[in-house]
Amino acid sequence: MTKQKLSSMIDHTLLAPDAGVKQILQLCNEALYYKFASVCINPVYVSFAATALRDSDVKVCTVIGF
């Protein structure tokens, strides 16, 4: 299995309650660079991340009641 194939199966996650916009943007940039399947973030940042990842294959996912 290639590194790219493996990375395309990984959800890059940041669920820390004190994470801010700067950290979410860094997470999105890392997901773009490594071609992760998705970023998993707190619901408040879904719109922000969707905009940051708009023209890419990286998906946005969230959790509720985790």
N, CA, C and O atoms as a Tripos MOL2 file, in Angstrom:
@<TRIPOS>MOLECULE
protein
  264   263    66     0     0
PROTEIN
NO_CHARGES

@<TRIPOS>ATOM
      1 N           0.8400   -1.1730    0.0000 N.3       1 MET1
      2 CA          0.0000    0.0000    0.0000 C.3       1 MET1
      3 C           0.8940    1.2480    0.0000 C.2       1 MET1
      4 O           1.8760    1.3220    0.7380 O.2       1 MET1
      5 N           0.5420    2.2040   -0.8230 N.am      2 THR2
      6 CA          1.3300    3.4330   -0.9080 C.3       2 THR2
      7 C           0.9540    4.3840    0.2330 C.2       2 THR2
      8 O          -0.1060    4.2520    0.8460 O.2       2 THR2
      9 N           1.8360    5.3330    0.5010 N.am      3 LYS3
     10 CA          1.5670    6.3250    1.5380 C.3       3 LYS3
     11 C           0.3230    7.1450    1.1910 C.2       3 LYS3
     12 O          -0.4900    7.4540    2.0620 O.2       3 LYS3
     13 N           0.1870    7.4900   -0.0800 N.am      4 GLN4
     14 CA         -0.9680    8.2890   -0.4990 C.3       4 GLN4
     15 C          -2.2630    7.5050   -0.3290 C.2       4 GLN4
     16 O          -3.2740    8.0620    0.0990 O.2       4 GLN4
     17 N          -2.2410    6.2360   -0.6550 N.am      5 LYS5
     18 CA         -3.4340    5.3960   -0.4850 C.3       5 LYS5
     19 C          -3.7920    5.2970    0.9910 C.2       5 LYS5
     20 O          -4.9650    5.3810    1.3560 O.2       5 LYS5
     21 N          -2.7850    5.1200    1.8380 N.am      6 LEU6
     22 CA         -3.0250    5.0350    3.2740 C.3       6 LEU6
     23 C          -3.5650    6.3530    3.8170 C.2       6 LEU6
     24 O          -4.5300    6.3550    4.5810 O.2       6 LEU6
     25 N          -2.9600    7.4630    3.4360 N.am      7 SER7
     26 CA         -3.4070    8.7610    3.9530 C.3       7 SER7
     27 C          -4.8390    9.0710    3.5190 C.2       7 SER7
     28 O          -5.5570    9.7770    4.2260 O.2       7 SER7
     29 N          -5.2590    8.5570    2.3790 N.am      8 SER8
     30 CA         -6.6210    8.8140    1.9010 C.3       8 SER8
     31 C          -7.6750    8.0700    2.7230 C.2       8 SER8
     32 O          -8.8730    8.2320    2.4910 O.2       8 SER8
     33 N          -7.2330    7.2590    3.6780 N.am      9 MET9
     34 CA         -8.1470    6.5260    4.5570 C.3       9 MET9
     35 C          -8.1510    7.0890    5.9790 C.2       9 MET9
     36 O          -8.7930    6.5200    6.8620 O.2       9 MET9
     37 N          -7.4530    8.1840    6.2080 N.am     10 ILE10
     38 CA         -7.2900    8.7400    7.5490 C.3      10 ILE10
     39 C          -8.1310    9.9910    7.7220 C.2      10 ILE10
     40 O          -8.1670   10.8540    6.8440 O.2      10 ILE10
     41 N          -8.8130   10.0840    8.8690 N.am     11 ASP11
     42 CA         -9.5130   11.2960    9.2640 C.3      11 ASP11
     43 C          -8.5740   12.0880   10.1690 C.2      11 ASP11
     44 O          -8.2040   11.6170   11.2450 O.2      11 ASP11
     45 N          -8.1950   13.2680    9.7450 N.am     12 HIS12
     46 CA         -7.3090   14.1440   10.5190 C.3      12 HIS12
     47 C          -8.2060   14.8820   11.5170 C.2      12 HIS12
     48 O          -9.1140   15.6060   11.1100 O.2      12 HIS12
     49 N          -7.9610   14.7060   12.8080 N.am     13 THR13
     50 CA         -8.9200   15.1070   13.8310 C.3      13 THR13
     51 C          -8.3580   16.1110   14.8170 C.2      13 THR13
     52 O          -7.2150   16.0010   15.2590 O.2      13 THR13
     53 N          -9.1880   17.1020   15.1580 N.am     14 LEU14
     54 CA         -8.8840   18.0460   16.2280 C.3      14 LEU14
     55 C         -10.1970   18.3680   16.9270 C.2      14 LEU14
     56 O         -10.9990   19.1540   16.4230 O.2      14 LEU14
     57 N         -10.4130   17.7590   18.0850 N.am     15 LEU15
     58 CA        -11.6590   17.9450   18.8200 C.3      15 LEU15
     59 C         -11.4470   18.6470   20.1540 C.2      15 LEU15
     60 O         -12.3500   18.6610   20.9910 O.2      15 LEU15
     61 N         -10.2790   19.2240   20.3660 N.am     16 ALA16
     62 CA        -10.0130   19.9360   21.6140 C.3      16 ALA16
     63 C         -11.0090   21.0820   21.7660 C.2      16 ALA16
     64 O         -11.2010   21.8600   20.8310 O.2      16 ALA16
     65 N         -11.6440   21.1960   22.9300 N.am     17 PRO17
     66 CA        -12.6500   22.2460   23.1070 C.3      17 PRO17
     67 C         -12.0840   23.6580   23.0220 C.2      17 PRO17
     68 O         -12.8250   24.6060   22.7620 O.2      17 PRO17
     69 N         -10.7870   23.8080   23.2360 N.am     18 ASP18
     70 CA        -10.1760   25.1370   23.1840 C.3      18 ASP18
     71 C          -9.4750   25.4200   21.8540 C.2      18 ASP18
     72 O          -8.7520   26.4090   21.7380 O.2      18 ASP18
     73 N          -9.6790   24.5700   20.8600 N.am     19 ALA19
     74 CA         -9.0860   24.7960   19.5360 C.3      19 ALA19
     75 C          -9.6970   26.0500   18.9260 C.2      19 ALA19
     76 O         -10.8940   26.3050   19.0620 O.2      19 ALA19
     77 N          -8.8540   26.8260   18.2530 N.am     20 GLY20
     78 CA         -9.3240   28.0560   17.6260 C.3      20 GLY20
     79 C          -9.2000   28.0000   16.1160 C.2      20 GLY20
     80 O          -8.7800   26.9930   15.5450 O.2      20 GLY20
     81 N          -9.5690   29.0900   15.4870 N.am     21 VAL21
     82 CA         -9.5530   29.1840   14.0240 C.3      21 VAL21
     83 C          -8.1570   28.8990   13.4740 C.2      21 VAL21
     84 O          -8.0230   28.2220   12.4550 O.2      21 VAL21
     85 N          -7.1360   29.3990   14.1250 N.am     22 LYS22
     86 CA         -5.7620   29.1920   13.6650 C.3      22 LYS22
     87 C          -5.4080   27.7020   13.6180 C.2      22 LYS22
     88 O          -4.7950   27.2330   12.6590 O.2      22 LYS22
     89 N          -5.7950   26.9740   14.6470 N.am     23 GLN23
     90 CA         -5.5090   25.5350   14.6940 C.3      23 GLN23
     91 C          -6.3390   24.7670   13.6610 C.2      23 GLN23
     92 O          -5.8540   23.8090   13.0590 O.2      23 GLN23
     93 N          -7.5760   25.1870   13.4600 N.am     24 ILE24
     94 CA         -8.4270   24.5180   12.4700 C.3      24 ILE24
     95 C          -7.8740   24.7420   11.0670 C.2      24 ILE24
     96 O          -7.8610   23.8220   10.2490 O.2      24 ILE24
     97 N          -7.4190   25.9570   10.7860 N.am     25 LEU25
     98 CA         -6.8190   26.2330    9.4790 C.3      25 LEU25
     99 C          -5.5590   25.3980    9.2750 C.2      25 LEU25
    100 O          -5.3270   24.8880    8.1790 O.2      25 LEU25
    101 N          -4.7480   25.2540   10.3100 N.am     26 GLN26
    102 CA         -3.5510   24.4190   10.2170 C.3      26 GLN26
    103 C          -3.9410   22.9660    9.9420 C.2      26 GLN26
    104 O          -3.3100   22.2980    9.1230 O.2      26 GLN26
    105 N          -4.9700   22.4820   10.6200 N.am     27 LEU27
    106 CA         -5.4530   21.1180   10.4110 C.3      27 LEU27
    107 C          -5.8920   20.9230    8.9560 C.2      27 LEU27
    108 O          -5.5740   19.9090    8.3350 O.2      27 LEU27
    109 N          -6.6200   21.8960    8.4280 N.am     28 CYS28
    110 CA         -7.0780   21.8170    7.0370 C.3      28 CYS28
    111 C          -5.8960   21.8190    6.0700 C.2      28 CYS28
    112 O          -5.8720   21.0460    5.1130 O.2      28 CYS28
    113 N          -4.9310   22.6750    6.3180 N.am     29 ASN29
    114 CA         -3.7530   22.7260    5.4520 C.3      29 ASN29
    115 C          -2.9710   21.4190    5.4880 C.2      29 ASN29
    116 O          -2.4840   20.9610    4.4540 O.2      29 ASN29
    117 N          -2.8470   20.8170    6.6630 N.am     30 GLU30
    118 CA         -2.1740   19.5230    6.7690 C.3      30 GLU30
    119 C          -2.9520   18.4490    6.0190 C.2      30 GLU30
    120 O          -2.3570   17.6000    5.3540 O.2      30 GLU30
    121 N          -4.2740   18.4820    6.1220 N.am     31 ALA31
    122 CA         -5.1110   17.5060    5.4130 C.3      31 ALA31
    123 C          -4.9590   17.6430    3.9020 C.2      31 ALA31
    124 O          -4.9340   16.6460    3.1790 O.2      31 ALA31
    125 N          -4.8590   18.8780    3.4330 N.am     32 LEU32
    126 CA         -4.6310   19.1050    2.0070 C.3      32 LEU32
    127 C          -3.2630   18.5850    1.5870 C.2      32 LEU32
    128 O          -3.1390   17.9100    0.5650 O.2      32 LEU32
    129 N          -2.2530   18.8910    2.3610 N.am     33 TYR33
    130 CA         -0.8820   18.5100    2.0310 C.3      33 TYR33
    131 C          -0.7190   16.9920    1.9820 C.2      33 TYR33
    132 O          -0.1320   16.4510    1.0450 O.2      33 TYR33
    133 N          -1.2480   16.3100    3.0060 N.am     34 TYR34
    134 CA         -1.0780   14.8510    3.0850 C.3      34 TYR34
    135 C          -2.1970   14.0790    2.4020 C.2      34 TYR34
    136 O          -2.1630   12.8490    2.3510 O.2      34 TYR34
    137 N          -3.1960   14.7970    1.8730 N.am     35 LYS35
    138 CA         -4.3200   14.1820    1.1640 C.3      35 LYS35
    139 C          -5.1150   13.2180    2.0510 C.2      35 LYS35
    140 O          -5.4560   12.1090    1.6410 O.2      35 LYS35
    141 N          -5.4050   13.6780    3.2940 N.am     36 PHE36
    142 CA         -6.2340   12.8810    4.1970 C.3      36 PHE36
    143 C          -7.6620   12.8130    3.6690 C.2      36 PHE36
    144 O          -8.0720   13.6430    2.8560 O.2      36 PHE36
    145 N          -8.4090   11.8310    4.1300 N.am     37 ALA37
    146 CA         -9.7960   11.6620    3.6960 C.3      37 ALA37
    147 C         -10.6780   12.8020    4.1900 C.2      37 ALA37
    148 O         -11.5330   13.2970    3.4550 O.2      37 ALA37
    149 N         -10.4660   13.2190    5.4450 N.am     38 SER38
    150 CA        -11.3170   14.2570    6.0090 C.3      38 SER38
    151 C         -10.6410   14.9420    7.1810 C.2      38 SER38
    152 O          -9.6120   14.4940    7.6880 O.2      38 SER38
    153 N         -11.2520   16.0410    7.5950 N.am     39 VAL39
    154 CA        -10.9190   16.6490    8.8800 C.3      39 VAL39
    155 C         -12.1320   16.4430    9.7710 C.2      39 VAL39
    156 O         -13.2680   16.6230    9.3320 O.2      39 VAL39
    157 N         -11.8960   16.0700   11.0030 N.am     40 CYS40
    158 CA        -12.9740   15.8740   11.9700 C.3      40 CYS40
    159 C         -12.8130   16.9540   13.0330 C.2      40 CYS40
    160 O         -11.8000   17.0070   13.7310 O.2      40 CYS40
    161 N         -13.8140   17.8070   13.1490 N.am     41 ILE41
    162 CA        -13.7190   18.9970   13.9900 C.3      41 ILE41
    163 C         -15.0130   19.2000   14.7750 C.2      41 ILE41
    164 O         -16.0170   18.5310   14.5300 O.2      41 ILE41
    165 N         -14.9680   20.1300   15.7150 N.am     42 ASN42
    166 CA        -16.1650   20.4890   16.4700 C.3      42 ASN42
    167 C         -17.1540   21.1990   15.5460 C.2      42 ASN42
    168 O         -16.7480   21.8780   14.6020 O.2      42 ASN42
    169 N         -18.4560   21.0420   15.8190 N.am     43 PRO43
    170 CA        -19.4930   21.5770   14.9240 C.3      43 PRO43
    171 C         -19.3680   23.0770   14.6300 C.2      43 PRO43
    172 O         -19.7360   23.5130   13.5400 O.2      43 PRO43
    173 N         -18.8710   23.8550   15.5540 N.am     44 VAL44
    174 CA        -18.7930   25.2980   15.3690 C.3      44 VAL44
    175 C         -17.8760   25.6920   14.2000 C.2      44 VAL44
    176 O         -18.0100   26.7870   13.6560 O.2      44 VAL44
    177 N         -16.9450   24.8050   13.8120 N.am     45 TYR45
    178 CA        -15.9910   25.1240   12.7530 C.3      45 TYR45
    179 C         -16.3010   24.4630   11.4110 C.2      45 TYR45
    180 O         -15.4980   24.5650   10.4840 O.2      45 TYR45
    181 N         -17.4330   23.7970   11.2860 N.am     46 VAL46
    182 CA        -17.7580   23.0830   10.0500 C.3      46 VAL46
    183 C         -17.8080   24.0260    8.8420 C.2      46 VAL46
    184 O         -17.2270   23.7270    7.7990 O.2      46 VAL46
    185 N         -18.4790   25.1280    8.9770 N.am     47 SER47
    186 CA        -18.5870   26.0770    7.8680 C.3      47 SER47
    187 C         -17.2190   26.6440    7.4870 C.2      47 SER47
    188 O         -16.8950   26.7630    6.3050 O.2      47 SER47
    189 N         -16.4320   26.9870    8.4840 N.am     48 PHE48
    190 CA        -15.0880   27.5210    8.2460 C.3      48 PHE48
    191 C         -14.2260   26.5030    7.4950 C.2      48 PHE48
    192 O         -13.5710   26.8440    6.5100 O.2      48 PHE48
    193 N         -14.2320   25.2560    7.9660 N.am     49 ALA49
    194 CA        -13.4270   24.2090    7.3350 C.3      49 ALA49
    195 C         -13.9320   23.8990    5.9300 C.2      49 ALA49
    196 O         -13.1340   23.6760    5.0190 O.2      49 ALA49
    197 N         -15.2400   23.8840    5.7510 N.am     50 ALA50
    198 CA        -15.8020   23.6160    4.4140 C.3      50 ALA50
    199 C         -15.3280   24.6720    3.4190 C.2      50 ALA50
    200 O         -15.0330   24.3530    2.2670 O.2      50 ALA50
    201 N         -15.2550   25.9110    3.8540 N.am     51 THR51
    202 CA        -14.7500   26.9780    2.9850 C.3      51 THR51
    203 C         -13.2720   26.7820    2.6970 C.2      51 THR51
    204 O         -12.8370   26.9360    1.5560 O.2      51 THR51
    205 N         -12.4940   26.4450    3.7180 N.am     52 ALA52
    206 CA        -11.0500   26.2540    3.5500 C.3      52 ALA52
    207 C         -10.7340   25.0840    2.6180 C.2      52 ALA52
    208 O          -9.7040   25.0810    1.9440 O.2      52 ALA52
    209 N         -11.6230   24.0940    2.5860 N.am     53 LEU53
    210 CA        -11.3780   22.8760    1.8020 C.3      53 LEU53
    211 C         -12.2540   22.8040    0.5460 C.2      53 LEU53
    212 O         -12.3580   21.7480   -0.0780 O.2      53 LEU53
    213 N         -12.8690   23.9010    0.1830 N.am     54 ARG54
    214 CA        -13.8960   23.9520   -0.8680 C.3      54 ARG54
    215 C         -13.5220   23.2170   -2.1550 C.2      54 ARG54
    216 O         -14.3110   22.3980   -2.6250 O.2      54 ARG54
    217 N         -12.3940   23.4650   -2.7240 N.am     55 ASP55
    218 CA        -12.0400   22.8830   -4.0270 C.3      55 ASP55
    219 C         -11.1080   21.6850   -3.9080 C.2      55 ASP55
    220 O         -10.2390   21.4770   -4.7560 O.2      55 ASP55
    221 N         -11.2910   20.9100   -2.8680 N.am     56 SER56
    222 CA        -10.4190   19.7440   -2.6550 C.3      56 SER56
    223 C         -11.2720   18.4920   -2.4720 C.2      56 SER56
    224 O         -12.5000   18.5590   -2.4150 O.2      56 SER56
    225 N         -10.5970   17.3570   -2.3820 N.am     57 ASP57
    226 CA        -11.2840   16.0910   -2.1250 C.3      57 ASP57
    227 C         -11.4150   15.8040   -0.6320 C.2      57 ASP57
    228 O         -12.0330   14.8100   -0.2490 O.2      57 ASP57
    229 N         -10.8460   16.6570    0.2130 N.am     58 VAL58
    230 CA        -10.8990   16.4520    1.6640 C.3      58 VAL58
    231 C         -12.2990   16.7900    2.1570 C.2      58 VAL58
    232 O         -12.8230   17.8700    1.8840 O.2      58 VAL58
    233 N         -12.8950   15.8560    2.8830 N.am     59 LYS59
    234 CA        -14.2440   16.0500    3.4140 C.3      59 LYS59
    235 C         -14.1710   16.6440    4.8250 C.2      59 LYS59
    236 O         -13.1240   16.6200    5.4710 O.2      59 LYS59
    237 N         -15.2940   17.1690    5.2810 N.am     60 VAL60
    238 CA        -15.4120   17.7050    6.6350 C.3      60 VAL60
    239 C         -16.3810   16.8230    7.4000 C.2      60 VAL60
    240 O         -17.4760   16.5300    6.9190 O.2      60 VAL60
    241 N         -15.9780   16.4000    8.5930 N.am     61 CYS61
    242 CA        -16.8960   15.6400    9.4450 C.3      61 CYS61
    243 C         -16.8610   16.2330   10.8500 C.2      61 CYS61
    244 O         -15.9180   16.9290   11.2270 O.2      61 CYS61
    245 N         -17.8920   15.9460   11.6000 N.am     62 THR62
    246 CA        -17.9890   16.4660   12.9590 C.3      62 THR62
    247 C         -18.6150   15.4200   13.8550 C.2      62 THR62
    248 O         -19.1240   14.4040   13.3800 O.2      62 THR62
    249 N         -18.5770   15.6700   15.1460 N.am     63 VAL63
    250 CA        -19.1940   14.7880   16.1240 C.3      63 VAL63
    251 C         -20.1050   15.6220   17.0160 C.2      63 VAL63
    252 O         -19.8440   16.7980   17.2700 O.2      63 VAL63
    253 N         -21.1600   15.0020   17.4800 N.am     64 ILE64
    254 CA        -22.0820   15.6760   18.4030 C.3      64 ILE64
    255 C         -22.3140   14.7440   19.5760 C.2      64 ILE64
    256 O         -22.6150   13.5640   19.3950 O.2      64 ILE64
    257 N         -22.1750   15.2730   20.7650 N.am     65 GLY65
    258 CA        -22.3710   14.4560   21.9690 C.3      65 GLY65
    259 C         -21.2760   13.4370   22.1640 C.2      65 GLY65
    260 O         -21.5290   12.3430   22.6670 O.2      65 GLY65
    261 N         -20.0860   13.7720   21.7820 N.am     66 PHE66
    262 CA        -18.9380   12.8520   21.8390 C.3      66 PHE66
    263 C         -18.4820   12.6470   23.2410 C.2      66 PHE66
    264 O         -17.5290   11.9050   23.4780 O.2      66 PHE66
@<TRIPOS>BOND
     1     1     2 1
     2     2     3 1
     3     3     4 2
     4     3     5 am
     5     5     6 1
     6     6     7 1
     7     7     8 2
     8     7     9 am
     9     9    10 1
    10    10    11 1
    11    11    12 2
    12    11    13 am
    13    13    14 1
    14    14    15 1
    15    15    16 2
    16    15    17 am
    17    17    18 1
    18    18    19 1
    19    19    20 2
    20    19    21 am
    21    21    22 1
    22    22    23 1
    23    23    24 2
    24    23    25 am
    25    25    26 1
    26    26    27 1
    27    27    28 2
    28    27    29 am
    29    29    30 1
    30    30    31 1
    31    31    32 2
    32    31    33 am
    33    33    34 1
    34    34    35 1
    35    35    36 2
    36    35    37 am
    37    37    38 1
    38    38    39 1
    39    39    40 2
    40    39    41 am
    41    41    42 1
    42    42    43 1
    43    43    44 2
    44    43    45 am
    45    45    46 1
    46    46    47 1
    47    47    48 2
    48    47    49 am
    49    49    50 1
    50    50    51 1
    51    51    52 2
    52    51    53 am
    53    53    54 1
    54    54    55 1
    55    55    56 2
    56    55    57 am
    57    57    58 1
    58    58    59 1
    59    59    60 2
    60    59    61 am
    61    61    62 1
    62    62    63 1
    63    63    64 2
    64    63    65 am
    65    65    66 1
    66    66    67 1
    67    67    68 2
    68    67    69 am
    69    69    70 1
    70    70    71 1
    71    71    72 2
    72    71    73 am
    73    73    74 1
    74    74    75 1
    75    75    76 2
    76    75    77 am
    77    77    78 1
    78    78    79 1
    79    79    80 2
    80    79    81 am
    81    81    82 1
    82    82    83 1
    83    83    84 2
    84    83    85 am
    85    85    86 1
    86    86    87 1
    87    87    88 2
    88    87    89 am
    89    89    90 1
    90    90    91 1
    91    91    92 2
    92    91    93 am
    93    93    94 1
    94    94    95 1
    95    95    96 2
    96    95    97 am
    97    97    98 1
    98    98    99 1
    99    99   100 2
   100    99   101 am
   101   101   102 1
   102   102   103 1
   103   103   104 2
   104   103   105 am
   105   105   106 1
   106   106   107 1
   107   107   108 2
   108   107   109 am
   109   109   110 1
   110   110   111 1
   111   111   112 2
   112   111   113 am
   113   113   114 1
   114   114   115 1
   115   115   116 2
   116   115   117 am
   117   117   118 1
   118   118   119 1
   119   119   120 2
   120   119   121 am
   121   121   122 1
   122   122   123 1
   123   123   124 2
   124   123   125 am
   125   125   126 1
   126   126   127 1
   127   127   128 2
   128   127   129 am
   129   129   130 1
   130   130   131 1
   131   131   132 2
   132   131   133 am
   133   133   134 1
   134   134   135 1
   135   135   136 2
   136   135   137 am
   137   137   138 1
   138   138   139 1
   139   139   140 2
   140   139   141 am
   141   141   142 1
   142   142   143 1
   143   143   144 2
   144   143   145 am
   145   145   146 1
   146   146   147 1
   147   147   148 2
   148   147   149 am
   149   149   150 1
   150   150   151 1
   151   151   152 2
   152   151   153 am
   153   153   154 1
   154   154   155 1
   155   155   156 2
   156   155   157 am
   157   157   158 1
   158   158   159 1
   159   159   160 2
   160   159   161 am
   161   161   162 1
   162   162   163 1
   163   163   164 2
   164   163   165 am
   165   165   166 1
   166   166   167 1
   167   167   168 2
   168   167   169 am
   169   169   170 1
   170   170   171 1
   171   171   172 2
   172   171   173 am
   173   173   174 1
   174   174   175 1
   175   175   176 2
   176   175   177 am
   177   177   178 1
   178   178   179 1
   179   179   180 2
   180   179   181 am
   181   181   182 1
   182   182   183 1
   183   183   184 2
   184   183   185 am
   185   185   186 1
   186   186   187 1
   187   187   188 2
   188   187   189 am
   189   189   190 1
   190   190   191 1
   191   191   192 2
   192   191   193 am
   193   193   194 1
   194   194   195 1
   195   195   196 2
   196   195   197 am
   197   197   198 1
   198   198   199 1
   199   199   200 2
   200   199   201 am
   201   201   202 1
   202   202   203 1
   203   203   204 2
   204   203   205 am
   205   205   206 1
   206   206   207 1
   207   207   208 2
   208   207   209 am
   209   209   210 1
   210   210   211 1
   211   211   212 2
   212   211   213 am
   213   213   214 1
   214   214   215 1
   215   215   216 2
   216   215   217 am
   217   217   218 1
   218   218   219 1
   219   219   220 2
   220   219   221 am
   221   221   222 1
   222   222   223 1
   223   223   224 2
   224   223   225 am
   225   225   226 1
   226   226   227 1
   227   227   228 2
   228   227   229 am
   229   229   230 1
   230   230   231 1
   231   231   232 2
   232   231   233 am
   233   233   234 1
   234   234   235 1
   235   235   236 2
   236   235   237 am
   237   237   238 1
   238   238   239 1
   239   239   240 2
   240   239   241 am
   241   241   242 1
   242   242   243 1
   243   243   244 2
   244   243   245 am
   245   245   246 1
   246   246   247 1
   247   247   248 2
   248   247   249 am
   249   249   250 1
   250   250   251 1
   251   251   252 2
   252   251   253 am
   253   253   254 1
   254   254   255 1
   255   255   256 2
   256   255   257 am
   257   257   258 1
   258   258   259 1
   259   259   260 2
   260   259   261 am
   261   261   262 1
   262   262   263 1
   263   263   264 2
@<TRIPOS>SUBSTRUCTURE
     1 MET1         2 RESIDUE 1 A MET
     2 THR2         6 RESIDUE 1 A THR
     3 LYS3        10 RESIDUE 1 A LYS
     4 GLN4        14 RESIDUE 1 A GLN
     5 LYS5        18 RESIDUE 1 A LYS
     6 LEU6        22 RESIDUE 1 A LEU
     7 SER7        26 RESIDUE 1 A SER
     8 SER8        30 RESIDUE 1 A SER
     9 MET9        34 RESIDUE 1 A MET
    10 ILE10       38 RESIDUE 1 A ILE
    11 ASP11       42 RESIDUE 1 A ASP
    12 HIS12       46 RESIDUE 1 A HIS
    13 THR13       50 RESIDUE 1 A THR
    14 LEU14       54 RESIDUE 1 A LEU
    15 LEU15       58 RESIDUE 1 A LEU
    16 ALA16       62 RESIDUE 1 A ALA
    17 PRO17       66 RESIDUE 1 A PRO
    18 ASP18       70 RESIDUE 1 A ASP
    19 ALA19       74 RESIDUE 1 A ALA
    20 GLY20       78 RESIDUE 1 A GLY
    21 VAL21       82 RESIDUE 1 A VAL
    22 LYS22       86 RESIDUE 1 A LYS
    23 GLN23       90 RESIDUE 1 A GLN
    24 ILE24       94 RESIDUE 1 A ILE
    25 LEU25       98 RESIDUE 1 A LEU
    26 GLN26      102 RESIDUE 1 A GLN
    27 LEU27      106 RESIDUE 1 A LEU
    28 CYS28      110 RESIDUE 1 A CYS
    29 ASN29      114 RESIDUE 1 A ASN
    30 GLU30      118 RESIDUE 1 A GLU
    31 ALA31      122 RESIDUE 1 A ALA
    32 LEU32      126 RESIDUE 1 A LEU
    33 TYR33      130 RESIDUE 1 A TYR
    34 TYR34      134 RESIDUE 1 A TYR
    35 LYS35      138 RESIDUE 1 A LYS
    36 PHE36      142 RESIDUE 1 A PHE
    37 ALA37      146 RESIDUE 1 A ALA
    38 SER38      150 RESIDUE 1 A SER
    39 VAL39      154 RESIDUE 1 A VAL
    40 CYS40      158 RESIDUE 1 A CYS
    41 ILE41      162 RESIDUE 1 A ILE
    42 ASN42      166 RESIDUE 1 A ASN
    43 PRO43      170 RESIDUE 1 A PRO
    44 VAL44      174 RESIDUE 1 A VAL
    45 TYR45      178 RESIDUE 1 A TYR
    46 VAL46      182 RESIDUE 1 A VAL
    47 SER47      186 RESIDUE 1 A SER
    48 PHE48      190 RESIDUE 1 A PHE
    49 ALA49      194 RESIDUE 1 A ALA
    50 ALA50      198 RESIDUE 1 A ALA
    51 THR51      202 RESIDUE 1 A THR
    52 ALA52      206 RESIDUE 1 A ALA
    53 LEU53      210 RESIDUE 1 A LEU
    54 ARG54      214 RESIDUE 1 A ARG
    55 ASP55      218 RESIDUE 1 A ASP
    56 SER56      222 RESIDUE 1 A SER
    57 ASP57      226 RESIDUE 1 A ASP
    58 VAL58      230 RESIDUE 1 A VAL
    59 LYS59      234 RESIDUE 1 A LYS
    60 VAL60      238 RESIDUE 1 A VAL
    61 CYS61      242 RESIDUE 1 A CYS
    62 THR62      246 RESIDUE 1 A THR
    63 VAL63      250 RESIDUE 1 A VAL
    64 ILE64      254 RESIDUE 1 A ILE
    65 GLY65      258 RESIDUE 1 A GLY
    66 PHE66      262 RESIDUE 1 A PHE
